Amino acid sequence: MCRSIYVYVLFRPKGCPVKQSNEAAQGELTPAQAFDALYAFCAPALVRQTYLLTGRRELARESVERAFQQAWQHWPEVARDRDPAGWVRATAYDCALSPWHRFRLRNPEPDPPPADTADRALLNALLKLPPSYRRTLVLYDGVGLGLPETAAETEASTPAAASRLTHARAAVAAGVPELADPAALHRRLAELASTERLQVTKPTTVRTCGERRTRFWTRAAIAFTIAIIGSTALTLRTAPTRYEPPLAPPQAVRGVPPKAALGPLSHAELDLRAKLRKEAGHGPERLMPDIR
C-alpha cells in the first residue's frame, strides 16, 4: 500500500490531496465502495502513466477503463491481492501496449504533440523505444518500482530487466542529453505526466459498462453454444447410418468392336433348331450327328 500511495502522489496533479473516506477508515466497505475507492485512488495516476507508454490520451483512458472493468469482473481475486493497484496497473499496461490496436476499425489520428519543446523531445524519445523497454523505463524510473518488482511485472528475469533499463536510458539520453542522470529523468517523467490534462470516467460508469459488457459476452457465449448444439443435433439427425460408397462416373470405352447383328436363319438352320428342340427332352441319349 505504501508503494501505491507513492505512485499516486508521484503522478497526481499538484494541489490534489489524498482523500480517505470515513468508511475506508473504519474498514466497512461494500465491494462497490471498495472498487470506487481504488478507482478514485489509482485511475488518475494510471492514465498519466499509460499516456507515457502510448502518447495517446484517448487510448490511455480506454486502457485504464478496460483494466478496471476486468478488475470489477474479478473483484474477489483483486480484493484479496496484496497489491490491487499493481494488479490493475499491469492489466492497464497490457491493454495499452497490445499489438491488436493497429487492427482497430476506428483508428484515431495521432494526438498533437506537447506544446513544450522539452516535453515533446522526451515523449518522442520514449515512443521510439521498443514496448518492453518503454514499460521497464516507466516502471523503474517513472513509477519507482525496484528492479525485482519491475522484472516480475514485465515477466522477465532480473538481468533482462536491467539490460532493458540500461539500453532504454542510453536511448533516451541520446535523444535528450540532459536526461542522462536517472534523477533528472525521474523528475521529467513525473512532470510530463502531470502537465497533460487527462480526464477519467466516473467509477460508477466504469462498473456499469463492465457489467454490460459481461452480460453481452455471456449472452453471446450462450447463443453460440446453443447454435453449436443445434447444428450438432441436426447433423446427427440427417447423417446416414451406414457408409455408401460413391458411384464412379460413367466413362466411354474405346477400342471394342461393335456387336454384330444376327440375320435371318436359313432352312437348314431352322430344321436343325427344330430337331434339337425335339430330341433334347427325350432322355439321356446324346444327340449324334447324322452323317448319312
Backbone hydrogen bonds, N-H to C=O, Kabsch-Sander energy under -0.5 kcal/mol:
donor,donor_aa,acceptor,acceptor_aa,energy
5,I,1,M,-2.3
6,Y,2,C,-2.2
7,V,3,R,-2.3
8,Y,4,S,-2.4
9,V,5,I,-2.5
10,L,6,Y,-2.0
11,F,7,V,-1.7
12,R,8,Y,-1.0
16,C,13,P,-1.5
19,K,17,P,-0.6
25,A,21,S,-2.0
26,Q,22,N,-2.1
27,G,23,E,-1.1
28,E,23,E,-1.6
29,L,27,G,-0.8
34,A,30,T,-2.8
35,F,31,P,-2.3
36,D,32,A,-2.6
37,A,33,Q,-2.3
38,L,34,A,-2.3
39,Y,35,F,-2.6
40,A,36,D,-2.8
41,F,37,A,-1.7
42,C,38,L,-2.3
43,A,39,Y,-2.6
46,L,42,C,-2.6
47,V,43,A,-2.4
48,R,44,P,-1.5
49,Q,45,A,-2.4
50,T,46,L,-2.7
51,Y,47,V,-1.7
52,L,48,R,-1.3
53,L,49,Q,-1.0
54,T,50,T,-1.8
55,G,51,Y,-2.8
60,A,56,R,-1.8
61,R,57,R,-2.2
62,E,58,E,-2.5
63,S,59,L,-2.3
64,V,60,A,-2.0
65,E,61,R,-2.3
66,R,62,E,-2.7
67,A,63,S,-2.1
68,F,64,V,-2.3
69,Q,65,E,-2.3
70,Q,66,R,-2.1
71,A,67,A,-2.0
72,W,68,F,-2.2
73,Q,69,Q,-1.9
74,H,70,Q,-1.8
75,W,72,W,-1.1
78,V,74,H,-2.5
79,A,75,W,-3.5
80,R,76,P,-1.3
81,D,77,E,-0.6
81,D,78,V,-0.8
87,W,83,D,-1.9
88,V,84,P,-2.3
89,R,85,A,-2.5
90,A,86,G,-2.5
91,T,87,W,-1.7
92,A,88,V,-2.7
93,Y,89,R,-2.5
94,D,90,A,-2.1
95,C,91,T,-2.3
96,A,92,A,-2.3
97,L,93,Y,-2.3
98,S,95,C,-0.8
101,H,98,S,-1.2
102,R,99,P,-1.1
103,F,100,W,-1.4
104,R,101,H,-1.4
107,N,105,L,-0.9
120,R,116,D,-2.2
121,A,117,T,-2.2
122,L,118,A,-2.2
123,L,119,D,-2.5
124,N,120,R,-2.2
125,A,121,A,-2.0
126,L,122,L,-2.0
127,L,123,L,-2.5
128,K,124,N,-1.2
129,L,126,L,-1.3
134,R,130,P,-2.8
135,R,131,P,-2.5
136,T,132,S,-2.0
137,L,133,Y,-2.4
138,V,134,R,-2.3
139,L,135,R,-2.3
140,Y,136,T,-2.3
141,D,137,L,-2.3
142,G,137,L,-0.9
142,G,138,V,-0.8
143,V,138,V,-3.0
144,G,139,L,-1.2
145,L,139,L,-2.5
150,T,146,G,-2.6
151,A,147,L,-2.6
152,A,148,P,-2.4
153,E,149,E,-2.4
154,T,150,T,-2.0
155,E,152,A,-0.8
156,A,151,A,-2.8
161,A,157,S,-2.5
162,A,158,T,-2.4
163,S,159,P,-2.2
164,R,160,A,-2.4
165,L,161,A,-2.4
166,T,162,A,-2.2
167,H,163,S,-2.3
168,A,164,R,-2.5
169,R,165,L,-2.5
170,A,166,T,-2.1
171,A,167,H,-2.3
172,V,168,A,-2.4
173,A,169,R,-2.6
174,A,170,A,-1.8
175,G,171,A,-1.4
176,V,172,V,-3.1
179,L,176,V,-2.0
180,A,177,P,-1.4
185,L,181,D,-2.3
186,H,182,P,-2.5
187,R,183,A,-2.1
188,R,184,A,-2.4
189,L,185,L,-2.3
190,A,186,H,-1.7
191,E,187,R,-2.1
192,L,188,R,-2.8
193,A,189,L,-2.2
194,S,190,A,-1.6
195,T,191,E,-2.0
196,E,192,L,-0.8
198,L,196,E,-1.2
199,Q,197,R,-0.5
206,V,202,K,-1.8
207,R,203,P,-2.5
208,T,204,T,-2.5
209,C,205,T,-2.6
210,G,206,V,-2.4
211,E,207,R,-2.5
212,R,208,T,-2.5
213,R,209,C,-2.5
214,T,210,G,-2.2
215,R,211,E,-2.3
216,F,212,R,-2.2
217,W,213,R,-2.4
218,T,214,T,-2.1
219,R,215,R,-2.6
220,A,216,F,-2.5
221,A,217,W,-2.2
222,I,218,T,-2.3
223,A,219,R,-2.8
224,F,220,A,-2.4
225,T,221,A,-2.3
226,I,222,I,-2.5
227,A,223,A,-2.3
228,I,224,F,-2.1
229,I,225,T,-2.5
230,G,226,I,-2.7
231,S,227,A,-2.5
232,T,228,I,-2.2
233,A,229,I,-2.5
234,L,230,G,-2.4
235,T,231,S,-2.1
236,L,232,T,-2.4
237,R,233,A,-1.9
238,T,234,L,-2.2
239,A,235,T,-1.7
254,R,252,A,-0.5
270,L,266,S,-2.1
271,D,267,H,-2.2
272,L,268,A,-2.2
273,R,269,E,-2.2
274,A,270,L,-2.1
275,K,271,D,-2.3
276,L,272,L,-2.4
277,R,273,R,-2.1
278,K,274,A,-1.6
279,E,275,K,-2.6
280,A,276,L,-1.8
282,H,279,E,-1.1
288,M,286,R,-0.6
291,I,289,P,-0.8
